Amino acid sequence: LYVLVSSFAISYLKSMHQREIYFYTATIYQWKPLLKEFNLEPVITQSLNYLYQKECIKVYGFVIMPNHVHFIWELLQNNGKESPVSSFMKFTAHEFQSRLEENAPHILNQYKVDWHSRKYNFWQPKSDWFALNQASTIEQKLNYIHLNPMRGKWSLVNDPTEYYYSSCRFYEKGINDFEFLKDYRDWKE
């Protein structure tokens, strides 16, 4: 069974092609607000910075919510033998575990799994993604992720440019707080 799951995961990730832009969503296991509750947003930006510096990705839009992330990104090349997605998921999971062991070990039991490959699982097993081929679709998805912090139960800010862990301030005010963040209008096919 483990071999089947692993080969499915590998083929799933390999179906994302390099040099294409994707709308990508990853969710914390069981939709728990782990990222905000334990200030783990910097782990996400650290991973994106690392992958950008290694020339594995470009990020054209993002938002880090309490229990999920949305990215508009381009996968440029593998990080060694791993896809950028695998590297992102692996690094963040290890960092979440490390930080929780240090600051909130009682929380780890909520993410404990009995899997051959790991002791804890912080991300839902399957992420959602699809290719973005037109500027109008990219703009529609940017609008969606930029308004995410204001929606429904979240109500994290009154103005989307006030939400730090988002690309909104970059697109609306020209302020770029993140090295990995690039303007989608500069994308070259």
MIMARPA-859262 format. One record per atom (N, C-alpha, C): chain; atom name; z, y, x. Coordinates in pm, 1 decimal. Atoms other than C-alpha are relative to their C-alpha. Layout:
# residues N
> ch	at	z	y	x
> A	CA	Z	Y	X;
...
This chain:
# residues 189
> ch	at	z	y	x
> A	N	0.0	-120.4	82.6;
> A	CA	0.0	0.0	0.0;
> A	C	0.0	125.8	86.3;
> A	N	-5.7	-117.1	-88.3;
> A	CA	87.2	243.5	281.5;
> A	C	-137.3	31.1	59.4;
> A	N	132.5	-19.8	-58.2;
> A	CA	-254.7	194.1	440.8;
> A	C	-94.4	60.5	-103.7;
> A	N	86.2	-54.1	104.7;
> A	CA	-429.0	260.9	109.3;
> A	C	32.0	146.4	-27.6;
> A	N	-38.1	-138.7	25.9;
> A	CA	-230.6	579.6	45.6;
> A	C	-44.2	88.4	115.4;
> A	N	37.7	-80.4	-116.1;
> A	CA	-290.6	703.5	400.3;
> A	C	-150.2	22.4	6.8;
> A	N	144.2	-18.6	-6.6;
> A	CA	-664.1	640.7	390.8;
> A	C	-48.6	88.9	-113.4;
> A	N	36.1	-90.3	109.4;
> A	CA	-685.6	813.6	50.1;
> A	C	32.7	143.7	38.8;
> A	N	-39.1	-134.4	-40.8;
> A	CA	-495.9	1113.7	185.4;
> A	C	-95.0	54.2	105.4;
> A	N	91.0	-43.6	-105.1;
> A	CA	-720.9	1128.7	490.9;
> A	C	-135.7	35.2	-58.8;
> A	N	130.5	-30.9	58.5;
> A	CA	-1041.0	1111.7	285.7;
> A	C	9.2	122.5	-90.5;
> A	N	-21.3	-116.8	84.9;
> A	CA	-896.0	1369.0	43.8;
> A	C	-5.1	127.2	84.5;
> A	N	-2.8	-117.0	-86.2;
> A	CA	-828.1	1613.3	327.4;
> A	C	-132.6	20.9	70.9;
> A	N	127.2	-13.8	-70.5;
> A	CA	-1154.8	1541.3	505.9;
> A	C	-109.7	53.0	-90.3;
> A	N	104.4	-49.1	88.4;
> A	CA	-1351.1	1637.8	197.4;
> A	C	-4.0	152.8	-3.7;
> A	N	10.1	-143.9	-20.5;
> A	CA	-1266.4	2000.9	272.6;
> A	C	-85.9	18.9	124.7;
> A	N	93.5	-19.4	-110.1;
> A	CA	-1544.3	2122.9	497.3;
> A	C	35.0	125.0	80.7;
> A	N	-22.4	-115.5	-85.7;
> A	CA	-1510.8	2355.0	791.0;
> A	C	-102.4	107.3	-29.9;
> A	N	83.9	-119.1	19.1;
> A	CA	-1653.1	2703.9	763.8;
> A	C	-29.7	30.4	-146.2;
> A	N	8.6	-35.8	141.5;
> A	CA	-1608.1	2718.7	386.7;
> A	C	133.9	58.0	-42.4;
> A	N	-122.1	-61.7	50.3;
> A	CA	-1355.8	2925.6	194.7;
> A	C	51.1	-81.1	-119.0;
> A	N	-64.0	77.9	105.9;
> A	CA	-1108.9	2743.8	-31.4;
> A	C	116.4	76.0	-61.8;
> A	N	-122.5	-39.2	68.3;
> A	CA	-851.4	2836.0	-290.0;
> A	C	89.0	-123.1	4.6;
> A	N	-87.7	113.8	-28.3;
> A	CA	-557.7	2613.2	-197.5;
> A	C	138.6	27.1	-55.9;
> A	N	-135.6	-10.0	53.3;
> A	CA	-225.8	2551.4	-372.3;
> A	C	80.4	-120.8	42.6;
> A	N	-94.9	106.7	-32.6;
> A	CA	67.1	2349.6	-241.6;
> A	C	131.7	34.3	-69.3;
> A	N	-120.6	-18.9	79.9;
> A	CA	383.4	2300.9	-445.5;
> A	C	115.5	-79.3	58.5;
> A	N	-121.1	68.4	-45.0;
> A	CA	736.8	2214.8	-345.5;
> A	C	29.4	-116.1	-94.3;
> A	N	-32.8	121.9	73.3;
> A	CA	844.7	1867.8	-455.4;
> A	C	88.9	31.5	-120.1;
> A	N	-69.2	-17.5	128.0;
> A	CA	963.8	1868.4	-818.7;
> A	C	12.7	146.9	-41.1;
> A	N	8.3	-142.5	36.0;
> A	CA	883.5	2241.1	-843.9;
> A	C	130.2	76.7	23.9;
> A	N	-126.4	-68.2	-29.2;
> A	CA	1221.9	2341.3	-698.6;
> A	C	-28.3	127.1	79.6;
> A	N	25.3	-128.8	-67.0;
> A	CA	1245.8	2704.9	-575.8;
> A	C	53.8	5.4	143.5;
> A	N	-52.0	16.6	-135.7;
> A	CA	1322.2	2593.7	-220.0;
> A	C	-34.3	117.4	92.5;
> A	N	45.9	-101.2	-94.0;
> A	CA	1119.0	2861.0	-40.8;
> A	C	81.4	128.4	-10.8;
> A	N	-74.7	-124.6	21.3;
> A	CA	1293.2	3163.6	-192.5;
> A	C	149.8	-22.4	15.2;
> A	N	-143.7	27.5	1.8;
> A	CA	1635.6	3006.3	-237.2;
> A	C	60.3	-10.5	140.0;
> A	N	-51.3	20.4	-135.2;
> A	CA	1670.3	2922.3	133.5;
> A	C	-76.9	81.3	104.7;
> A	N	72.4	-92.1	-89.1;
> A	CA	1453.4	3201.9	281.4;
> A	C	-92.0	-73.5	97.3;
> A	N	90.4	79.2	-82.7;
> A	CA	1188.8	2961.3	407.1;
> A	C	-141.8	57.5	6.6;
> A	N	132.3	-62.2	-4.3;
> A	CA	893.6	3196.2	357.4;
> A	C	-48.2	22.8	144.2;
> A	N	46.8	-18.6	-138.6;
> A	CA	888.4	3279.1	733.1;
> A	C	-54.0	-128.0	65.4;
> A	N	53.6	125.8	-52.3;
> A	CA	823.9	2910.1	804.0;
> A	C	-148.4	-9.9	-35.2;
> A	N	139.4	2.3	44.9;
> A	CA	501.6	2939.2	603.7;
> A	C	-83.7	94.0	86.4;
> A	N	78.2	-96.6	-78.2;
> A	CA	387.1	3254.0	785.0;
> A	C	-6.2	-40.6	147.0;
> A	N	0.9	48.3	-138.7;
> A	CA	484.6	3105.3	1122.4;
> A	C	-107.7	-106.5	19.2;
> A	N	101.0	104.7	-9.0;
> A	CA	266.2	2801.4	1056.3;
> A	C	-141.0	59.0	-9.4;
> A	N	131.4	-63.1	13.7;
> A	CA	-25.8	3016.9	941.3;
> A	C	-36.8	77.3	126.5;
> A	N	25.5	-71.8	-126.0;
> A	CA	8.4	3236.9	1252.1;
> A	C	-40.0	-95.1	111.4;
> A	N	29.6	98.6	-104.0;
> A	CA	11.2	2933.9	1479.7;
> A	C	-142.7	-54.4	-16.9;
> A	N	132.8	56.2	25.2;
> A	CA	-297.6	2782.5	1316.5;
> A	C	-109.9	104.0	20.8;
> A	N	96.7	-107.2	-23.9;
> A	CA	-475.2	3118.0	1329.1;
> A	C	-19.7	20.8	150.6;
> A	N	8.9	-19.6	-144.8;
> A	CA	-394.2	3165.3	1699.7;
> A	C	-74.4	-113.9	68.9;
> A	N	72.1	115.3	-55.8;
> A	CA	-530.2	2815.2	1770.9;
> A	C	-145.4	-4.5	-50.1;
> A	N	134.1	-11.8	56.4;
> A	CA	-850.2	2923.3	1586.7;
> A	C	-35.4	-116.1	-92.2;
> A	N	19.6	109.2	96.8;
> A	CA	-804.2	2652.9	1322.7;
> A	C	-26.4	52.3	-140.5;
> A	N	14.4	-56.1	134.5;
> A	CA	-796.9	2882.1	1017.0;
> A	C	-20.5	150.2	5.7;
> A	N	-7.0	-142.2	32.0;
> A	CA	-859.7	3227.6	880.2;
> A	C	52.6	5.9	-142.6;
> A	N	-56.9	-17.3	133.9;
> A	CA	-657.7	3340.5	579.8;
> A	C	-50.7	132.4	-54.7;
> A	N	56.6	-118.1	63.2;
> A	CA	-825.4	3585.6	342.8;
> A	C	84.9	50.4	-116.0;
> A	N	-90.3	-39.5	106.3;
> A	CA	-554.2	3598.2	79.5;
> A	C	109.6	-103.5	-12.9;
> A	N	-108.7	96.0	16.3;
> A	CA	-216.4	3443.8	10.2;
> A	C	112.5	60.6	-82.6;
> A	N	-128.8	-37.6	58.0;
> A	CA	106.5	3454.4	-181.8;
> A	C	93.3	-119.0	20.1;
> A	N	-103.8	103.1	-14.3;
> A	CA	426.6	3263.5	-110.5;
> A	C	99.0	23.0	-112.4;
> A	N	-87.5	-9.3	115.1;
> A	CA	616.0	3205.5	-433.0;
> A	C	126.1	-83.6	25.5;
> A	N	-122.8	76.2	-22.7;
> A	CA	964.5	3052.6	-473.3;
> A	C	-20.5	-150.4	14.5;
> A	N	18.8	145.9	-4.9;
> A	CA	823.2	2700.5	-522.0;
> A	C	-144.0	-44.7	25.9;
> A	N	137.6	37.9	-32.1;
> A	CA	455.2	2710.2	-427.5;
> A	C	-66.9	109.4	81.9;
> A	N	80.3	-96.2	-75.3;
> A	CA	194.9	2879.2	-213.6;
> A	C	-143.6	-7.2	-50.2;
> A	N	143.5	-7.6	25.1;
> A	CA	-159.5	2992.5	-282.8;
> A	C	-62.9	63.8	123.4;
> A	N	75.1	-56.2	-111.6;
> A	CA	-403.5	3052.6	0.9;
> A	C	-147.0	8.5	-37.4;
> A	N	145.3	-3.2	-7.3;
> A	CA	-760.6	3166.8	19.0;
> A	C	-26.0	-3.6	149.3;
> A	N	14.8	19.6	-144.3;
> A	CA	-851.3	3030.1	358.5;
> A	C	-125.2	-74.9	35.3;
> A	N	115.3	68.7	-57.0;
> A	CA	-1126.7	2903.2	576.2;
> A	C	52.6	-92.9	109.3;
> A	N	-38.3	96.9	-102.2;
> A	CA	-1075.9	2588.3	782.4;
> A	C	-107.0	4.5	107.9;
> A	N	97.0	-18.9	-107.5;
> A	CA	-1240.8	2644.5	1120.3;
> A	C	-18.2	-124.0	86.6;
> A	N	5.7	120.5	-83.5;
> A	CA	-1153.9	2337.2	1326.8;
> A	C	133.1	-72.1	-9.1;
> A	N	-123.4	78.1	-0.5;
> A	CA	-896.9	2062.0	1360.3;
> A	C	96.2	54.3	104.6;
> A	N	-105.4	-28.9	-96.5;
> A	CA	-567.9	2116.9	1539.3;
> A	C	24.8	-130.1	75.2;
> A	N	-3.4	129.4	-67.6;
> A	CA	-613.7	1836.2	1788.5;
> A	C	-66.7	-102.5	-89.0;
> A	N	54.8	104.4	87.5;
> A	CA	-661.5	1525.5	1576.1;
> A	C	27.8	26.2	-147.8;
> A	N	-39.1	-27.1	138.8;
> A	CA	-512.8	1678.8	1261.6;
> A	C	-83.6	111.0	-61.5;
> A	N	61.8	-110.2	72.0;
> A	CA	-680.1	1888.4	998.4;
> A	C	101.4	114.1	-6.2;
> A	N	-94.1	-111.3	14.0;
> A	CA	-531.2	2237.3	960.5;
> A	C	96.9	-21.0	-116.8;
> A	N	-86.1	25.4	116.1;
> A	CA	-396.1	2130.1	620.8;
> A	C	111.7	-96.2	38.8;
> A	N	-101.5	96.4	-43.5;
> A	CA	-216.7	1828.3	770.8;
> A	C	99.5	65.2	94.7;
> A	N	-89.4	-69.9	-93.2;
> A	CA	-76.9	2042.5	1052.1;
> A	C	94.2	93.4	-73.5;
> A	N	-82.1	-91.0	79.4;
> A	CA	45.8	2301.8	802.6;
> A	C	110.2	-76.2	-73.2;
> A	N	-96.6	77.0	78.9;
> A	CA	215.2	2043.4	579.5;
> A	C	106.4	-65.0	89.5;
> A	N	-90.9	69.2	-91.1;
> A	CA	370.2	1853.3	870.5;
> A	C	98.8	98.5	64.8;
> A	N	-85.9	-98.7	-65.4;
> A	CA	502.5	2159.9	1055.1;
> A	C	102.5	57.2	-97.2;
> A	N	-92.6	-62.0	94.8;
> A	CA	651.8	2321.1	745.8;
> A	C	106.5	-99.5	-44.8;
> A	N	-98.6	100.9	41.2;
> A	CA	819.4	1997.1	635.4;
> A	C	105.9	-21.1	108.5;
> A	N	-96.7	16.9	-110.1;
> A	CA	978.8	1950.3	978.9;
> A	C	92.4	120.3	11.1;
> A	N	-81.2	-121.4	-8.1;
> A	CA	1097.1	2311.1	984.1;
> A	C	96.1	11.8	-118.1;
> A	N	-89.5	-2.4	116.4;
> A	CA	1235.9	2290.1	629.1;
> A	C	119.1	-91.3	26.0;
> A	N	-106.6	97.3	-27.1;
> A	CA	1431.5	1980.5	728.1;
> A	C	98.5	55.3	103.0;
> A	N	-84.5	-52.6	-107.0;
> A	CA	1563.6	2140.8	1046.0;
> A	C	89.1	113.6	-49.4;
> A	N	-77.2	-114.6	48.9;
> A	CA	1672.3	2462.6	875.0;
> A	C	101.9	-40.7	-105.2;
> A	N	-95.6	46.7	101.0;
> A	CA	1834.1	2281.5	584.2;
> A	C	112.8	-81.0	64.1;
> A	N	-105.0	74.1	-70.6;
> A	CA	2019.3	2046.4	819.6;
> A	C	102.5	95.9	59.2;
> A	N	-87.4	-98.9	-63.1;
> A	CA	2161.7	2354.9	988.9;
> A	C	76.3	84.8	-102.1;
> A	N	-57.7	-98.2	91.8;
> A	CA	2230.0	2577.4	686.1;
> A	C	41.7	-51.8	-137.3;
> A	N	-30.5	50.6	134.4;
> A	CA	2244.1	2365.5	369.0;
> A	C	-24.4	-150.6	-6.2;
> A	N	26.8	144.4	-6.2;
> A	CA	2266.2	1991.6	449.5;
> A	C	16.3	-71.8	-134.5;
> A	N	-20.2	62.0	131.7;
> A	CA	2385.7	1912.6	95.9;
> A	C	-127.7	0.1	-85.2;
> A	N	125.7	-9.7	75.2;
> A	CA	2040.9	2012.1	-36.0;
> A	C	-97.1	-111.7	37.3;
> A	N	95.5	100.3	-46.7;
> A	CA	1857.5	1749.4	169.4;
> A	C	-7.1	-123.3	-89.0;
> A	N	1.5	118.4	88.4;
> A	CA	1958.4	1469.1	-67.9;
> A	C	-99.0	14.6	-114.8;
> A	N	95.5	-23.9	108.5;
> A	CA	1737.7	1629.8	-333.9;
> A	C	-144.1	-32.5	41.5;
> A	N	134.5	24.3	-51.6;
> A	CA	1436.1	1565.8	-111.1;
> A	C	-11.1	-132.1	75.3;
> A	N	-2.1	127.6	-71.1;
> A	CA	1531.9	1225.7	28.5;
> A	C	-95.9	-99.8	-66.5;
> A	N	93.1	102.6	48.2;
> A	CA	1265.3	953.1	-2.4;
> A	C	14.4	-123.4	88.4;
> A	N	-3.8	124.2	-76.3;
> A	CA	1244.5	595.1	108.5;
> A	C	-143.3	-40.5	32.4;
> A	N	138.4	22.8	-36.9;
> A	CA	898.6	609.8	263.9;
> A	C	-5.7	-42.0	146.0;
> A	N	20.4	44.4	-138.3;
> A	CA	774.2	447.2	578.8;
> A	C	-24.9	119.4	93.1;
> A	N	44.9	-110.2	-85.1;
> A	CA	632.8	775.9	708.7;
> A	C	101.4	113.3	16.5;
> A	N	-95.4	-111.3	-9.9;
> A	CA	930.8	1007.1	649.9;
> A	C	128.1	-27.4	-77.2;
> A	N	-131.3	11.7	63.6;
> A	CA	1289.5	1047.7	542.3;
> A	C	13.9	96.9	-118.4;
> A	N	-6.2	-102.0	104.8;
> A	CA	1241.7	1362.8	330.2;
> A	C	-142.1	41.7	-37.1;
> A	N	128.1	-50.2	45.6;
> A	CA	954.8	1494.4	122.7;
> A	C	22.1	134.0	-69.3;
> A	N	-19.0	-134.7	54.1;
> A	CA	936.9	1867.2	55.8;
> A	C	-118.7	49.6	-81.8;
> A	N	120.4	-43.2	70.6;
> A	CA	581.7	1901.8	-78.0;
> A	C	-42.9	-106.5	-100.6;
> A	N	59.5	93.6	94.4;
> A	CA	423.4	1746.3	-385.2;
> A	C	-106.2	-80.0	76.2;
> A	N	92.7	84.3	-76.7;
> A	CA	208.1	1454.2	-264.3;
> A	C	-144.8	47.4	3.1;
> A	N	140.8	-39.6	3.7;
> A	CA	-123.0	1611.5	-364.0;
> A	C	-10.5	150.1	-25.8;
> A	N	25.0	-142.9	17.4;
> A	CA	-229.1	1973.0	-320.9;
> A	C	-127.7	19.2	-80.2;
> A	N	121.8	-33.3	75.6;
> A	CA	-493.4	2144.8	-532.8;
> A	C	-84.8	96.4	82.5;
> A	N	90.1	-89.5	-70.4;
> A	CA	-798.7	2311.6	-384.9;
> A	C	-139.7	-9.0	-58.9;
> A	N	142.1	2.5	32.1;
> A	CA	-1156.0	2407.1	-457.6;
> A	C	-70.5	109.2	79.0;
> A	N	80.0	-92.5	-80.1;
> A	CA	-1433.1	2586.0	-273.1;
> A	C	-30.0	127.0	-78.1;
> A	N	36.6	-129.7	55.9;
> A	CA	-1504.5	2953.8	-334.4;
> A	C	-130.3	41.9	65.6;
> A	N	133.0	-24.4	-55.4;
> A	CA	-1872.9	3033.8	-293.6;
> A	C	-55.9	138.9	-27.1;
> A	N	51.7	-132.0	35.1;
> A	CA	-1910.9	3382.8	-438.3;
> A	C	110.1	104.0	14.4;
> A	N	-96.9	-109.3	-14.6;
> A	CA	-1742.8	3715.7	-371.0;
> A	C	74.9	24.8	-130.7;
> A	N	-65.8	-25.7	128.6;
> A	CA	-1670.6	3757.3	-743.3;
> A	C	109.4	-103.1	-27.8;
> A	N	-101.0	104.1	19.0;
> A	CA	-1480.0	3425.5	-750.0;
> A	C	116.9	23.1	95.4;
> A	N	-107.1	-31.4	-95.2;
> A	CA	-1284.9	3518.8	-437.4;
> A	C	84.2	115.6	-53.9;
> A	N	-72.2	-114.9	54.9;
> A	CA	-1193.9	3853.2	-596.3;
> A	C	84.6	-38.7	-120.5;
> A	N	-75.8	46.2	116.6;
> A	CA	-1086.3	3680.7	-917.7;
> A	C	125.0	-75.1	44.8;
> A	N	-114.9	76.0	-50.9;
> A	CA	-858.8	3443.8	-721.4;
> A	C	98.7	90.5	74.1;
> A	N	-89.2	-97.3	-63.2;
> A	CA	-720.9	3730.3	-511.2;
> A	C	83.0	72.6	-104.8;
> A	N	-70.7	-66.9	108.6;
> A	CA	-632.1	3912.9	-829.3;
> A	C	107.7	-92.0	-59.1;
> A	N	-95.6	97.6	54.3;
> A	CA	-463.8	3599.0	-963.9;
> A	C	122.0	-13.9	90.7;
> A	N	-115.2	22.0	-88.1;
> A	CA	-249.3	3542.0	-654.6;
> A	C	80.3	128.5	20.5;
> A	N	-72.5	-125.4	-18.1;
> A	CA	-161.5	3911.0	-616.5;
> A	C	88.5	33.3	-119.1;
> A	N	-81.5	-25.7	119.1;
> A	CA	-32.0	3929.6	-972.8;
> A	C	105.2	-108.6	-23.6;
> A	N	-92.4	113.3	17.6;
> A	CA	155.7	3597.3	-942.7;
> A	C	147.2	40.5	4.0;
> A	N	-142.5	-35.1	-4.9;
> A	CA	490.7	3757.2	-839.9;
> A	C	50.2	78.9	-120.6;
> A	N	-39.4	-77.4	117.7;
> A	CA	490.0	3967.4	-1158.6;
> A	C	-1.6	-83.6	-127.6;
> A	N	23.5	79.3	119.5;
> A	CA	407.3	3686.6	-1399.9;
> A	C	125.7	-67.9	-54.1;
> A	N	-94.9	83.6	72.9;
> A	CA	628.3	3517.2	-1659.1;
> A	C	139.8	-5.4	54.6;
> A	N	-139.1	21.3	-40.6;
> A	CA	951.1	3369.7	-1536.1;
> A	C	33.3	60.9	135.5;
> A	N	-29.4	-49.0	-134.5;
> A	CA	911.4	3509.3	-1185.2;
> A	C	51.6	142.1	-1.4;
> A	N	-38.4	-142.1	1.6;
> A	CA	921.8	3884.5	-1236.7;
> A	C	71.4	40.1	129.2;
> A	N	-61.4	-27.0	-130.6;
> A	CA	991.8	3923.5	-864.5;
> A	C	-12.5	146.1	41.4;
> A	N	22.5	-141.4	-29.8;
> A	CA	855.1	4279.8	-846.2;
> A	C	-65.1	66.6	-121.3;
> A	N	69.0	-75.7	105.4;
> A	CA	726.7	4554.6	-1075.0;
> A	C	-140.5	40.2	41.5;
> A	N	129.2	-38.7	-56.1;
> A	CA	435.9	4642.7	-846.7;
> A	C	-38.7	-108.2	101.1;
> A	N	35.8	110.2	-90.1;
> A	CA	244.9	4362.2	-669.5;
> A	C	-6.3	39.7	147.2;
> A	N	3.2	-42.3	-140.3;
> A	CA	213.4	4573.3	-352.2;
> A	C	140.1	1.7	61.5;
> A	N	-138.4	3.9	-49.5;
> A	CA	595.9	4560.2	-323.4;
> A	C	40.7	-139.5	47.3;
> A	N	-37.1	137.0	-36.5;
> A	CA	596.5	4181.8	-277.2;
> A	C	-47.1	-27.3	142.0;
> A	N	30.5	11.2	-142.6;
> A	CA	613.9	4121.6	97.4;
> A	C	-88.4	-120.7	33.0;
> A	N	71.0	123.7	-36.9;
> A	CA	484.7	3761.2	110.3;
> A	C	-127.5	-17.0	-82.2;
> A	N	126.5	-2.5	73.6;
> A	CA	143.0	3842.3	-28.9;
> A	C	-100.4	84.1	77.7;
> A	N	105.5	-80.7	-61.9;
> A	CA	-188.7	3984.5	83.3;
> A	C	-32.7	124.0	-82.6;
> A	N	31.0	-111.7	89.2;
> A	CA	-180.4	4243.5	-196.2;
> A	C	7.4	134.8	71.1;
> A	N	-16.6	-128.3	-69.4;
> A	CA	-49.4	4530.4	17.5;
> A	C	-116.8	24.8	97.4;
> A	N	113.7	-10.6	-91.6;
> A	CA	-329.9	4459.5	267.4;
> A	C	-124.3	50.5	-73.4;
> A	N	121.5	-36.7	72.7;
> A	CA	-605.2	4485.3	7.4;
> A	C	14.5	132.1	-76.0;
> A	N	-19.2	-121.0	80.8;
> A	CA	-453.3	4767.9	-197.5;
> A	C	35.0	124.2	81.9;
> A	N	-47.4	-115.1	-76.5;
> A	CA	-296.3	4988.0	72.8;
> A	C	-43.3	-0.5	146.5;
> A	N	45.2	6.7	-138.2;
> A	CA	-455.6	4875.0	399.3;
> A	C	109.8	-31.8	100.3;
> A	N	-112.7	34.1	-88.0;
> A	CA	-118.7	4758.2	540.6;
> A	C	-2.0	-150.0	23.4;
> A	N	5.1	142.2	-33.1;
> A	CA	-142.3	4426.5	723.6;
> A	C	121.3	-37.7	84.5;
> A	N	-122.2	45.6	-66.5;
> A	CA	193.6	4271.6	813.3;
> A	C	-14.7	-137.3	63.4;
> A	N	17.8	138.4	-41.8;
> A	CA	42.5	3935.4	908.9;
> A	C	-123.0	-14.1	89.1;
> A	N	109.0	16.3	-96.4;
> A	CA	-168.7	3856.4	1215.0;
> A	C	-111.6	-89.1	-54.2;
> A	N	98.0	97.2	48.6;
> A	CA	-344.0	3566.9	1037.4;
> A	C	-87.4	51.8	-112.7;
> A	N	68.9	-48.7	119.7;
> A	CA	-463.1	3778.2	742.3;
> A	C	-123.2	82.2	36.7;
> A	N	127.0	-68.0	-24.8;
> A	CA	-827.5	3888.5	748.6;
> A	C	-66.1	34.7	-133.7;
> A	N	69.5	-44.2	120.6;
> A	CA	-1050.3	4065.8	497.7;
> A	C	-114.5	-96.3	-31.3;
> A	N	104.4	96.6	37.6;
> A	CA	-1273.4	3822.2	306.7;
> A	C	-139.1	60.9	9.6;
> A	N	131.0	-65.6	-5.7;
> A	CA	-1553.8	4080.4	312.2;
> A	C	-61.8	-6.4	139.2;
> A	N	50.3	16.5	-136.1;
> A	CA	-1583.8	4020.4	687.0;
> A	C	-44.1	-144.6	28.6;
> A	N	35.6	142.1	-17.9;
> A	CA	-1651.7	3647.9	635.1;
> A	C	-149.6	-13.1	23.2;
> A	N	140.2	27.4	-30.2;
> A	CA	-1974.0	3526.2	786.2;
> A	C	-28.5	-146.8	-32.2;
> A	N	37.0	137.1	35.2;
> A	CA	-2141.7	3220.9	638.2;
> A	C	-64.6	-69.9	117.7;
